[in-house]
Amino acid sequence: MWSVFDVSKQEQEILRIEHEAGVSGFWDDYQNAQNVMQELGKLKETVSVWREFQRDVEATLDLVNLSIDEHDNSFESQLEEDVARLNRLMSQQEVLLTLSGNMMTDQLY
């Protein structure tokens, strides 16, 4: 599912940058430090969005499994809405990744 964006890799990068920001002398080059912190903010926002998307997908899958286990079709309309919403969110994120230039080769697969 996460073949386009490696969330774990981005979380590792967040930890690396946070560690770097705590090193003595980091703020000596204010411009560089500011650029690094802006990148950190972008990474955190992106990871947050993808983790939230992951939770939404998992919740939808739980509902699918419940519906199957209970042989209950009453969840069908809710599932259709959830899947449509998730598709819209995925499309939006794909566009944002493309426009922001974050779909770099090292993040694929």
Phi and psi restraints in degrees (range 20) as a CNS / XPLOR table:
assign (resid 1 and name C) (resid 2 and name N)
       (resid 2 and name CA) (resid 2 and name C) 1.0 -98.4 20.0 2
assign (resid 2 and name N) (resid 2 and name CA)
       (resid 2 and name C) (resid 3 and name N) 1.0 36.4 20.0 2
assign (resid 2 and name C) (resid 3 and name N)
       (resid 3 and name CA) (resid 3 and name C) 1.0 -70.2 20.0 2
assign (resid 3 and name N) (resid 3 and name CA)
       (resid 3 and name C) (resid 4 and name N) 1.0 -23.8 20.0 2
assign (resid 3 and name C) (resid 4 and name N)
       (resid 4 and name CA) (resid 4 and name C) 1.0 -86.8 20.0 2
assign (resid 4 and name N) (resid 4 and name CA)
       (resid 4 and name C) (resid 5 and name N) 1.0 -34.2 20.0 2
assign (resid 4 and name C) (resid 5 and name N)
       (resid 5 and name CA) (resid 5 and name C) 1.0 -131.3 20.0 2
assign (resid 5 and name N) (resid 5 and name CA)
       (resid 5 and name C) (resid 6 and name N) 1.0 117.5 20.0 2
assign (resid 5 and name C) (resid 6 and name N)
       (resid 6 and name CA) (resid 6 and name C) 1.0 -87.4 20.0 2
assign (resid 6 and name N) (resid 6 and name CA)
       (resid 6 and name C) (resid 7 and name N) 1.0 93.2 20.0 2
assign (resid 6 and name C) (resid 7 and name N)
       (resid 7 and name CA) (resid 7 and name C) 1.0 -63.0 20.0 2
assign (resid 7 and name N) (resid 7 and name CA)
       (resid 7 and name C) (resid 8 and name N) 1.0 -42.0 20.0 2
assign (resid 7 and name C) (resid 8 and name N)
       (resid 8 and name CA) (resid 8 and name C) 1.0 -60.2 20.0 2
assign (resid 8 and name N) (resid 8 and name CA)
       (resid 8 and name C) (resid 9 and name N) 1.0 -40.5 20.0 2
assign (resid 8 and name C) (resid 9 and name N)
       (resid 9 and name CA) (resid 9 and name C) 1.0 -63.2 20.0 2
assign (resid 9 and name N) (resid 9 and name CA)
       (resid 9 and name C) (resid 10 and name N) 1.0 -40.7 20.0 2
assign (resid 9 and name C) (resid 10 and name N)
       (resid 10 and name CA) (resid 10 and name C) 1.0 -68.6 20.0 2
assign (resid 10 and name N) (resid 10 and name CA)
       (resid 10 and name C) (resid 11 and name N) 1.0 -35.8 20.0 2
assign (resid 10 and name C) (resid 11 and name N)
       (resid 11 and name CA) (resid 11 and name C) 1.0 -65.5 20.0 2
assign (resid 11 and name N) (resid 11 and name CA)
       (resid 11 and name C) (resid 12 and name N) 1.0 -37.7 20.0 2
assign (resid 11 and name C) (resid 12 and name N)
       (resid 12 and name CA) (resid 12 and name C) 1.0 -64.3 20.0 2
assign (resid 12 and name N) (resid 12 and name CA)
       (resid 12 and name C) (resid 13 and name N) 1.0 -39.4 20.0 2
assign (resid 12 and name C) (resid 13 and name N)
       (resid 13 and name CA) (resid 13 and name C) 1.0 -64.6 20.0 2
assign (resid 13 and name N) (resid 13 and name CA)
       (resid 13 and name C) (resid 14 and name N) 1.0 -38.9 20.0 2
assign (resid 13 and name C) (resid 14 and name N)
       (resid 14 and name CA) (resid 14 and name C) 1.0 -59.4 20.0 2
assign (resid 14 and name N) (resid 14 and name CA)
       (resid 14 and name C) (resid 15 and name N) 1.0 -48.1 20.0 2
assign (resid 14 and name C) (resid 15 and name N)
       (resid 15 and name CA) (resid 15 and name C) 1.0 -61.0 20.0 2
assign (resid 15 and name N) (resid 15 and name CA)
       (resid 15 and name C) (resid 16 and name N) 1.0 -40.5 20.0 2
assign (resid 15 and name C) (resid 16 and name N)
       (resid 16 and name CA) (resid 16 and name C) 1.0 -62.6 20.0 2
assign (resid 16 and name N) (resid 16 and name CA)
       (resid 16 and name C) (resid 17 and name N) 1.0 -45.4 20.0 2
assign (resid 16 and name C) (resid 17 and name N)
       (resid 17 and name CA) (resid 17 and name C) 1.0 -66.7 20.0 2
assign (resid 17 and name N) (resid 17 and name CA)
       (resid 17 and name C) (resid 18 and name N) 1.0 -41.7 20.0 2
assign (resid 17 and name C) (resid 18 and name N)
       (resid 18 and name CA) (resid 18 and name C) 1.0 -61.3 20.0 2
assign (resid 18 and name N) (resid 18 and name CA)
       (resid 18 and name C) (resid 19 and name N) 1.0 -39.6 20.0 2
assign (resid 18 and name C) (resid 19 and name N)
       (resid 19 and name CA) (resid 19 and name C) 1.0 -64.5 20.0 2
assign (resid 19 and name N) (resid 19 and name CA)
       (resid 19 and name C) (resid 20 and name N) 1.0 -45.9 20.0 2
assign (resid 19 and name C) (resid 20 and name N)
       (resid 20 and name CA) (resid 20 and name C) 1.0 -58.4 20.0 2
assign (resid 20 and name N) (resid 20 and name CA)
       (resid 20 and name C) (resid 21 and name N) 1.0 -39.8 20.0 2
assign (resid 20 and name C) (resid 21 and name N)
       (resid 21 and name CA) (resid 21 and name C) 1.0 -67.6 20.0 2
assign (resid 21 and name N) (resid 21 and name CA)
       (resid 21 and name C) (resid 22 and name N) 1.0 -21.2 20.0 2
assign (resid 21 and name C) (resid 22 and name N)
       (resid 22 and name CA) (resid 22 and name C) 1.0 -90.1 20.0 2
assign (resid 22 and name N) (resid 22 and name CA)
       (resid 22 and name C) (resid 23 and name N) 1.0 -5.2 20.0 2
assign (resid 22 and name C) (resid 23 and name N)
       (resid 23 and name CA) (resid 23 and name C) 1.0 -76.3 20.0 2
assign (resid 23 and name N) (resid 23 and name CA)
       (resid 23 and name C) (resid 24 and name N) 1.0 139.2 20.0 2
assign (resid 23 and name C) (resid 24 and name N)
       (resid 24 and name CA) (resid 24 and name C) 1.0 -56.3 20.0 2
assign (resid 24 and name N) (resid 24 and name CA)
       (resid 24 and name C) (resid 25 and name N) 1.0 133.2 20.0 2
assign (resid 24 and name C) (resid 25 and name N)
       (resid 25 and name CA) (resid 25 and name C) 1.0 92.8 20.0 2
assign (resid 25 and name N) (resid 25 and name CA)
       (resid 25 and name C) (resid 26 and name N) 1.0 -6.8 20.0 2
assign (resid 25 and name C) (resid 26 and name N)
       (resid 26 and name CA) (resid 26 and name C) 1.0 -56.0 20.0 2
assign (resid 26 and name N) (resid 26 and name CA)
       (resid 26 and name C) (resid 27 and name N) 1.0 -42.4 20.0 2
assign (resid 26 and name C) (resid 27 and name N)
       (resid 27 and name CA) (resid 27 and name C) 1.0 -85.4 20.0 2
assign (resid 27 and name N) (resid 27 and name CA)
       (resid 27 and name C) (resid 28 and name N) 1.0 1.3 20.0 2
assign (resid 27 and name C) (resid 28 and name N)
       (resid 28 and name CA) (resid 28 and name C) 1.0 -62.3 20.0 2
assign (resid 28 and name N) (resid 28 and name CA)
       (resid 28 and name C) (resid 29 and name N) 1.0 -38.1 20.0 2
assign (resid 28 and name C) (resid 29 and name N)
       (resid 29 and name CA) (resid 29 and name C) 1.0 -99.4 20.0 2
assign (resid 29 and name N) (resid 29 and name CA)
       (resid 29 and name C) (resid 30 and name N) 1.0 87.3 20.0 2
assign (resid 29 and name C) (resid 30 and name N)
       (resid 30 and name CA) (resid 30 and name C) 1.0 -58.7 20.0 2
assign (resid 30 and name N) (resid 30 and name CA)
       (resid 30 and name C) (resid 31 and name N) 1.0 -42.5 20.0 2
assign (resid 30 and name C) (resid 31 and name N)
       (resid 31 and name CA) (resid 31 and name C) 1.0 -61.6 20.0 2
assign (resid 31 and name N) (resid 31 and name CA)
       (resid 31 and name C) (resid 32 and name N) 1.0 -46.3 20.0 2
assign (resid 31 and name C) (resid 32 and name N)
       (resid 32 and name CA) (resid 32 and name C) 1.0 -63.9 20.0 2
assign (resid 32 and name N) (resid 32 and name CA)
       (resid 32 and name C) (resid 33 and name N) 1.0 -43.9 20.0 2
assign (resid 32 and name C) (resid 33 and name N)
       (resid 33 and name CA) (resid 33 and name C) 1.0 -60.5 20.0 2
assign (resid 33 and name N) (resid 33 and name CA)
       (resid 33 and name C) (resid 34 and name N) 1.0 -41.5 20.0 2
assign (resid 33 and name C) (resid 34 and name N)
       (resid 34 and name CA) (resid 34 and name C) 1.0 -63.9 20.0 2
assign (resid 34 and name N) (resid 34 and name CA)
       (resid 34 and name C) (resid 35 and name N) 1.0 -42.7 20.0 2
assign (resid 34 and name C) (resid 35 and name N)
       (resid 35 and name CA) (resid 35 and name C) 1.0 -62.0 20.0 2
assign (resid 35 and name N) (resid 35 and name CA)
       (resid 35 and name C) (resid 36 and name N) 1.0 -43.4 20.0 2
assign (resid 35 and name C) (resid 36 and name N)
       (resid 36 and name CA) (resid 36 and name C) 1.0 -63.1 20.0 2
assign (resid 36 and name N) (resid 36 and name CA)
       (resid 36 and name C) (resid 37 and name N) 1.0 -42.4 20.0 2
assign (resid 36 and name C) (resid 37 and name N)
       (resid 37 and name CA) (resid 37 and name C) 1.0 -68.5 20.0 2
assign (resid 37 and name N) (resid 37 and name CA)
       (resid 37 and name C) (resid 38 and name N) 1.0 -33.4 20.0 2
assign (resid 37 and name C) (resid 38 and name N)
       (resid 38 and name CA) (resid 38 and name C) 1.0 -65.3 20.0 2
assign (resid 38 and name N) (resid 38 and name CA)
       (resid 38 and name C) (resid 39 and name N) 1.0 -42.2 20.0 2
assign (resid 38 and name C) (resid 39 and name N)
       (resid 39 and name CA) (resid 39 and name C) 1.0 -62.2 20.0 2
assign (resid 39 and name N) (resid 39 and name CA)
       (resid 39 and name C) (resid 40 and name N) 1.0 -40.7 20.0 2
assign (resid 39 and name C) (resid 40 and name N)
       (resid 40 and name CA) (resid 40 and name C) 1.0 -60.0 20.0 2
assign (resid 40 and name N) (resid 40 and name CA)
       (resid 40 and name C) (resid 41 and name N) 1.0 -44.2 20.0 2
assign (resid 40 and name C) (resid 41 and name N)
       (resid 41 and name CA) (resid 41 and name C) 1.0 -61.0 20.0 2
assign (resid 41 and name N) (resid 41 and name CA)
       (resid 41 and name C) (resid 42 and name N) 1.0 -42.2 20.0 2
assign (resid 41 and name C) (resid 42 and name N)
       (resid 42 and name CA) (resid 42 and name C) 1.0 -64.3 20.0 2
assign (resid 42 and name N) (resid 42 and name CA)
       (resid 42 and name C) (resid 43 and name N) 1.0 -43.8 20.0 2
assign (resid 42 and name C) (resid 43 and name N)
       (resid 43 and name CA) (resid 43 and name C) 1.0 -60.9 20.0 2
assign (resid 43 and name N) (resid 43 and name CA)
       (resid 43 and name C) (resid 44 and name N) 1.0 -45.3 20.0 2
assign (resid 43 and name C) (resid 44 and name N)
       (resid 44 and name CA) (resid 44 and name C) 1.0 -62.2 20.0 2
assign (resid 44 and name N) (resid 44 and name CA)
       (resid 44 and name C) (resid 45 and name N) 1.0 -41.9 20.0 2
assign (resid 44 and name C) (resid 45 and name N)
       (resid 45 and name CA) (resid 45 and name C) 1.0 -64.2 20.0 2
assign (resid 45 and name N) (resid 45 and name CA)
       (resid 45 and name C) (resid 46 and name N) 1.0 -45.4 20.0 2
assign (resid 45 and name C) (resid 46 and name N)
       (resid 46 and name CA) (resid 46 and name C) 1.0 -62.8 20.0 2
assign (resid 46 and name N) (resid 46 and name CA)
       (resid 46 and name C) (resid 47 and name N) 1.0 -46.1 20.0 2
assign (resid 46 and name C) (resid 47 and name N)
       (resid 47 and name CA) (resid 47 and name C) 1.0 -62.9 20.0 2
assign (resid 47 and name N) (resid 47 and name CA)
       (resid 47 and name C) (resid 48 and name N) 1.0 -40.4 20.0 2
assign (resid 47 and name C) (resid 48 and name N)
       (resid 48 and name CA) (resid 48 and name C) 1.0 -60.2 20.0 2
assign (resid 48 and name N) (resid 48 and name CA)
       (resid 48 and name C) (resid 49 and name N) 1.0 -45.0 20.0 2
assign (resid 48 and name C) (resid 49 and name N)
       (resid 49 and name CA) (resid 49 and name C) 1.0 -61.6 20.0 2
assign (resid 49 and name N) (resid 49 and name CA)
       (resid 49 and name C) (resid 50 and name N) 1.0 -46.0 20.0 2
assign (resid 49 and name C) (resid 50 and name N)
       (resid 50 and name CA) (resid 50 and name C) 1.0 -69.0 20.0 2
assign (resid 50 and name N) (resid 50 and name CA)
       (resid 50 and name C) (resid 51 and name N) 1.0 -37.0 20.0 2
assign (resid 50 and name C) (resid 51 and name N)
       (resid 51 and name CA) (resid 51 and name C) 1.0 -66.6 20.0 2
assign (resid 51 and name N) (resid 51 and name CA)
       (resid 51 and name C) (resid 52 and name N) 1.0 -39.5 20.0 2
assign (resid 51 and name C) (resid 52 and name N)
       (resid 52 and name CA) (resid 52 and name C) 1.0 -63.7 20.0 2
assign (resid 52 and name N) (resid 52 and name CA)
       (resid 52 and name C) (resid 53 and name N) 1.0 -42.2 20.0 2
assign (resid 52 and name C) (resid 53 and name N)
       (resid 53 and name CA) (resid 53 and name C) 1.0 -60.2 20.0 2
assign (resid 53 and name N) (resid 53 and name CA)
       (resid 53 and name C) (resid 54 and name N) 1.0 -43.0 20.0 2
assign (resid 53 and name C) (resid 54 and name N)
       (resid 54 and name CA) (resid 54 and name C) 1.0 -60.4 20.0 2
assign (resid 54 and name N) (resid 54 and name CA)
       (resid 54 and name C) (resid 55 and name N) 1.0 -44.8 20.0 2
assign (resid 54 and name C) (resid 55 and name N)
       (resid 55 and name CA) (resid 55 and name C) 1.0 -61.4 20.0 2
assign (resid 55 and name N) (resid 55 and name CA)
       (resid 55 and name C) (resid 56 and name N) 1.0 -40.7 20.0 2
assign (resid 55 and name C) (resid 56 and name N)
       (resid 56 and name CA) (resid 56 and name C) 1.0 -63.6 20.0 2
assign (resid 56 and name N) (resid 56 and name CA)
       (resid 56 and name C) (resid 57 and name N) 1.0 -41.6 20.0 2
assign (resid 56 and name C) (resid 57 and name N)
       (resid 57 and name CA) (resid 57 and name C) 1.0 -63.6 20.0 2
assign (resid 57 and name N) (resid 57 and name CA)
       (resid 57 and name C) (resid 58 and name N) 1.0 -44.8 20.0 2
assign (resid 57 and name C) (resid 58 and name N)
       (resid 58 and name CA) (resid 58 and name C) 1.0 -62.3 20.0 2
assign (resid 58 and name N) (resid 58 and name CA)
       (resid 58 and name C) (resid 59 and name N) 1.0 -40.2 20.0 2
assign (resid 58 and name C) (resid 59 and name N)
       (resid 59 and name CA) (resid 59 and name C) 1.0 -64.1 20.0 2
assign (resid 59 and name N) (resid 59 and name CA)
       (resid 59 and name C) (resid 60 and name N) 1.0 -40.3 20.0 2
assign (resid 59 and name C) (resid 60 and name N)
       (resid 60 and name CA) (resid 60 and name C) 1.0 -65.4 20.0 2
assign (resid 60 and name N) (resid 60 and name CA)
       (resid 60 and name C) (resid 61 and name N) 1.0 -41.8 20.0 2
assign (resid 60 and name C) (resid 61 and name N)
       (resid 61 and name CA) (resid 61 and name C) 1.0 -63.7 20.0 2
assign (resid 61 and name N) (resid 61 and name CA)
       (resid 61 and name C) (resid 62 and name N) 1.0 -37.5 20.0 2
assign (resid 61 and name C) (resid 62 and name N)
       (resid 62 and name CA) (resid 62 and name C) 1.0 -60.8 20.0 2
assign (resid 62 and name N) (resid 62 and name CA)
       (resid 62 and name C) (resid 63 and name N) 1.0 -41.6 20.0 2
assign (resid 62 and name C) (resid 63 and name N)
       (resid 63 and name CA) (resid 63 and name C) 1.0 -65.6 20.0 2
assign (resid 63 and name N) (resid 63 and name CA)
       (resid 63 and name C) (resid 64 and name N) 1.0 -39.3 20.0 2
assign (resid 63 and name C) (resid 64 and name N)
       (resid 64 and name CA) (resid 64 and name C) 1.0 -60.8 20.0 2
assign (resid 64 and name N) (resid 64 and name CA)
       (resid 64 and name C) (resid 65 and name N) 1.0 -48.4 20.0 2
assign (resid 64 and name C) (resid 65 and name N)
       (resid 65 and name CA) (resid 65 and name C) 1.0 -62.9 20.0 2
assign (resid 65 and name N) (resid 65 and name CA)
       (resid 65 and name C) (resid 66 and name N) 1.0 -40.0 20.0 2
assign (resid 65 and name C) (resid 66 and name N)
       (resid 66 and name CA) (resid 66 and name C) 1.0 -62.1 20.0 2
assign (resid 66 and name N) (resid 66 and name CA)
       (resid 66 and name C) (resid 67 and name N) 1.0 -44.5 20.0 2
assign (resid 66 and name C) (resid 67 and name N)
       (resid 67 and name CA) (resid 67 and name C) 1.0 -60.5 20.0 2
assign (resid 67 and name N) (resid 67 and name CA)
       (resid 67 and name C) (resid 68 and name N) 1.0 -42.0 20.0 2
assign (resid 67 and name C) (resid 68 and name N)
       (resid 68 and name CA) (resid 68 and name C) 1.0 -67.7 20.0 2
assign (resid 68 and name N) (resid 68 and name CA)
       (resid 68 and name C) (resid 69 and name N) 1.0 -48.3 20.0 2
assign (resid 68 and name C) (resid 69 and name N)
       (resid 69 and name CA) (resid 69 and name C) 1.0 -60.6 20.0 2
assign (resid 69 and name N) (resid 69 and name CA)
       (resid 69 and name C) (resid 70 and name N) 1.0 -38.3 20.0 2
assign (resid 69 and name C) (resid 70 and name N)
       (resid 70 and name CA) (resid 70 and name C) 1.0 -91.0 20.0 2
assign (resid 70 and name N) (resid 70 and name CA)
       (resid 70 and name C) (resid 71 and name N) 1.0 -2.3 20.0 2
assign (resid 70 and name C) (resid 71 and name N)
       (resid 71 and name CA) (resid 71 and name C) 1.0 50.5 20.0 2
assign (resid 71 and name N) (resid 71 and name CA)
       (resid 71 and name C) (resid 72 and name N) 1.0 46.0 20.0 2
assign (resid 71 and name C) (resid 72 and name N)
       (resid 72 and name CA) (resid 72 and name C) 1.0 -117.3 20.0 2
assign (resid 72 and name N) (resid 72 and name CA)
       (resid 72 and name C) (resid 73 and name N) 1.0 113.0 20.0 2
assign (resid 72 and name C) (resid 73 and name N)
       (resid 73 and name CA) (resid 73 and name C) 1.0 -86.7 20.0 2
assign (resid 73 and name N) (resid 73 and name CA)
       (resid 73 and name C) (resid 74 and name N) 1.0 0.7 20.0 2
assign (resid 73 and name C) (resid 74 and name N)
       (resid 74 and name CA) (resid 74 and name C) 1.0 -67.9 20.0 2
assign (resid 74 and name N) (resid 74 and name CA)
       (resid 74 and name C) (resid 75 and name N) 1.0 -16.3 20.0 2
assign (resid 74 and name C) (resid 75 and name N)
       (resid 75 and name CA) (resid 75 and name C) 1.0 -84.0 20.0 2
assign (resid 75 and name N) (resid 75 and name CA)
       (resid 75 and name C) (resid 76 and name N) 1.0 -6.4 20.0 2
assign (resid 75 and name C) (resid 76 and name N)
       (resid 76 and name CA) (resid 76 and name C) 1.0 -56.0 20.0 2
assign (resid 76 and name N) (resid 76 and name CA)
       (resid 76 and name C) (resid 77 and name N) 1.0 -47.8 20.0 2
assign (resid 76 and name C) (resid 77 and name N)
       (resid 77 and name CA) (resid 77 and name C) 1.0 -66.3 20.0 2
assign (resid 77 and name N) (resid 77 and name CA)
       (resid 77 and name C) (resid 78 and name N) 1.0 -37.9 20.0 2
assign (resid 77 and name C) (resid 78 and name N)
       (resid 78 and name CA) (resid 78 and name C) 1.0 -64.6 20.0 2
assign (resid 78 and name N) (resid 78 and name CA)
       (resid 78 and name C) (resid 79 and name N) 1.0 -41.2 20.0 2
assign (resid 78 and name C) (resid 79 and name N)
       (resid 79 and name CA) (resid 79 and name C) 1.0 -64.6 20.0 2
assign (resid 79 and name N) (resid 79 and name CA)
       (resid 79 and name C) (resid 80 and name N) 1.0 -41.1 20.0 2
assign (resid 79 and name C) (resid 80 and name N)
       (resid 80 and name CA) (resid 80 and name C) 1.0 -61.7 20.0 2
assign (resid 80 and name N) (resid 80 and name CA)
       (resid 80 and name C) (resid 81 and name N) 1.0 -42.3 20.0 2
assign (resid 80 and name C) (resid 81 and name N)
       (resid 81 and name CA) (resid 81 and name C) 1.0 -63.9 20.0 2
assign (resid 81 and name N) (resid 81 and name CA)
       (resid 81 and name C) (resid 82 and name N) 1.0 -44.7 20.0 2
assign (resid 81 and name C) (resid 82 and name N)
       (resid 82 and name CA) (resid 82 and name C) 1.0 -62.3 20.0 2
assign (resid 82 and name N) (resid 82 and name CA)
       (resid 82 and name C) (resid 83 and name N) 1.0 -44.7 20.0 2
assign (resid 82 and name C) (resid 83 and name N)
       (resid 83 and name CA) (resid 83 and name C) 1.0 -64.7 20.0 2
assign (resid 83 and name N) (resid 83 and name CA)
       (resid 83 and name C) (resid 84 and name N) 1.0 -41.8 20.0 2
assign (resid 83 and name C) (resid 84 and name N)
       (resid 84 and name CA) (resid 84 and name C) 1.0 -62.7 20.0 2
assign (resid 84 and name N) (resid 84 and name CA)
       (resid 84 and name C) (resid 85 and name N) 1.0 -42.5 20.0 2
assign (resid 84 and name C) (resid 85 and name N)
       (resid 85 and name CA) (resid 85 and name C) 1.0 -64.4 20.0 2
assign (resid 85 and name N) (resid 85 and name CA)
       (resid 85 and name C) (resid 86 and name N) 1.0 -43.9 20.0 2
assign (resid 85 and name C) (resid 86 and name N)
       (resid 86 and name CA) (resid 86 and name C) 1.0 -63.9 20.0 2
assign (resid 86 and name N) (resid 86 and name CA)
       (resid 86 and name C) (resid 87 and name N) 1.0 -38.7 20.0 2
assign (resid 86 and name C) (resid 87 and name N)
       (resid 87 and name CA) (resid 87 and name C) 1.0 -62.6 20.0 2
assign (resid 87 and name N) (resid 87 and name CA)
       (resid 87 and name C) (resid 88 and name N) 1.0 -42.2 20.0 2
assign (resid 87 and name C) (resid 88 and name N)
       (resid 88 and name CA) (resid 88 and name C) 1.0 -62.9 20.0 2
assign (resid 88 and name N) (resid 88 and name CA)
       (resid 88 and name C) (resid 89 and name N) 1.0 -45.1 20.0 2
assign (resid 88 and name C) (resid 89 and name N)
       (resid 89 and name CA) (resid 89 and name C) 1.0 -62.1 20.0 2
assign (resid 89 and name N) (resid 89 and name CA)
       (resid 89 and name C) (resid 90 and name N) 1.0 -42.0 20.0 2
assign (resid 89 and name C) (resid 90 and name N)
       (resid 90 and name CA) (resid 90 and name C) 1.0 -63.6 20.0 2
assign (resid 90 and name N) (resid 90 and name CA)
       (resid 90 and name C) (resid 91 and name N) 1.0 -43.5 20.0 2
assign (resid 90 and name C) (resid 91 and name N)
       (resid 91 and name CA) (resid 91 and name C) 1.0 -62.0 20.0 2
assign (resid 91 and name N) (resid 91 and name CA)
       (resid 91 and name C) (resid 92 and name N) 1.0 -42.9 20.0 2
assign (resid 91 and name C) (resid 92 and name N)
       (resid 92 and name CA) (resid 92 and name C) 1.0 -61.2 20.0 2
assign (resid 92 and name N) (resid 92 and name CA)
       (resid 92 and name C) (resid 93 and name N) 1.0 -43.8 20.0 2
assign (resid 92 and name C) (resid 93 and name N)
       (resid 93 and name CA) (resid 93 and name C) 1.0 -67.7 20.0 2
assign (resid 93 and name N) (resid 93 and name CA)
       (resid 93 and name C) (resid 94 and name N) 1.0 -36.6 20.0 2
assign (resid 93 and name C) (resid 94 and name N)
       (resid 94 and name CA) (resid 94 and name C) 1.0 -62.7 20.0 2
assign (resid 94 and name N) (resid 94 and name CA)
       (resid 94 and name C) (resid 95 and name N) 1.0 -42.2 20.0 2
assign (resid 94 and name C) (resid 95 and name N)
       (resid 95 and name CA) (resid 95 and name C) 1.0 -64.5 20.0 2
assign (resid 95 and name N) (resid 95 and name CA)
       (resid 95 and name C) (resid 96 and name N) 1.0 -45.9 20.0 2
assign (resid 95 and name C) (resid 96 and name N)
       (resid 96 and name CA) (resid 96 and name C) 1.0 -61.5 20.0 2
assign (resid 96 and name N) (resid 96 and name CA)
       (resid 96 and name C) (resid 97 and name N) 1.0 -41.6 20.0 2
assign (resid 96 and name C) (resid 97 and name N)
       (resid 97 and name CA) (resid 97 and name C) 1.0 -62.6 20.0 2
assign (resid 97 and name N) (resid 97 and name CA)
       (resid 97 and name C) (resid 98 and name N) 1.0 -43.4 20.0 2
assign (resid 97 and name C) (resid 98 and name N)
       (resid 98 and name CA) (resid 98 and name C) 1.0 -64.6 20.0 2
assign (resid 98 and name N) (resid 98 and name CA)
       (resid 98 and name C) (resid 99 and name N) 1.0 -46.6 20.0 2
assign (resid 98 and name C) (resid 99 and name N)
       (resid 99 and name CA) (resid 99 and name C) 1.0 -67.8 20.0 2
assign (resid 99 and name N) (resid 99 and name CA)
       (resid 99 and name C) (resid 100 and name N) 1.0 -33.3 20.0 2
assign (resid 99 and name C) (resid 100 and name N)
       (resid 100 and name CA) (resid 100 and name C) 1.0 -83.2 20.0 2
assign (resid 100 and name N) (resid 100 and name CA)
       (resid 100 and name C) (resid 101 and name N) 1.0 -8.8 20.0 2
assign (resid 100 and name C) (resid 101 and name N)
       (resid 101 and name CA) (resid 101 and name C) 1.0 79.4 20.0 2
assign (resid 101 and name N) (resid 101 and name CA)
       (resid 101 and name C) (resid 102 and name N) 1.0 12.3 20.0 2
assign (resid 101 and name C) (resid 102 and name N)
       (resid 102 and name CA) (resid 102 and name C) 1.0 -82.0 20.0 2
assign (resid 102 and name N) (resid 102 and name CA)
       (resid 102 and name C) (resid 103 and name N) 1.0 -6.7 20.0 2
assign (resid 102 and name C) (resid 103 and name N)
       (resid 103 and name CA) (resid 103 and name C) 1.0 -85.9 20.0 2
assign (resid 103 and name N) (resid 103 and name CA)
       (resid 103 and name C) (resid 104 and name N) 1.0 69.3 20.0 2
assign (resid 103 and name C) (resid 104 and name N)
       (resid 104 and name CA) (resid 104 and name C) 1.0 -88.9 20.0 2
assign (resid 104 and name N) (resid 104 and name CA)
       (resid 104 and name C) (resid 105 and name N) 1.0 158.1 20.0 2
assign (resid 104 and name C) (resid 105 and name N)
       (resid 105 and name CA) (resid 105 and name C) 1.0 -55.5 20.0 2
assign (resid 105 and name N) (resid 105 and name CA)
       (resid 105 and name C) (resid 106 and name N) 1.0 -39.4 20.0 2
assign (resid 105 and name C) (resid 106 and name N)
       (resid 106 and name CA) (resid 106 and name C) 1.0 -72.4 20.0 2
assign (resid 106 and name N) (resid 106 and name CA)
       (resid 106 and name C) (resid 107 and name N) 1.0 -8.0 20.0 2
assign (resid 106 and name C) (resid 107 and name N)
       (resid 107 and name CA) (resid 107 and name C) 1.0 -99.6 20.0 2
assign (resid 107 and name N) (resid 107 and name CA)
       (resid 107 and name C) (resid 108 and name N) 1.0 -4.7 20.0 2
assign (resid 107 and name C) (resid 108 and name N)
       (resid 108 and name CA) (resid 108 and name C) 1.0 -80.8 20.0 2
assign (resid 108 and name N) (resid 108 and name CA)
       (resid 108 and name C) (resid 109 and name N) 1.0 134.5 20.0 2
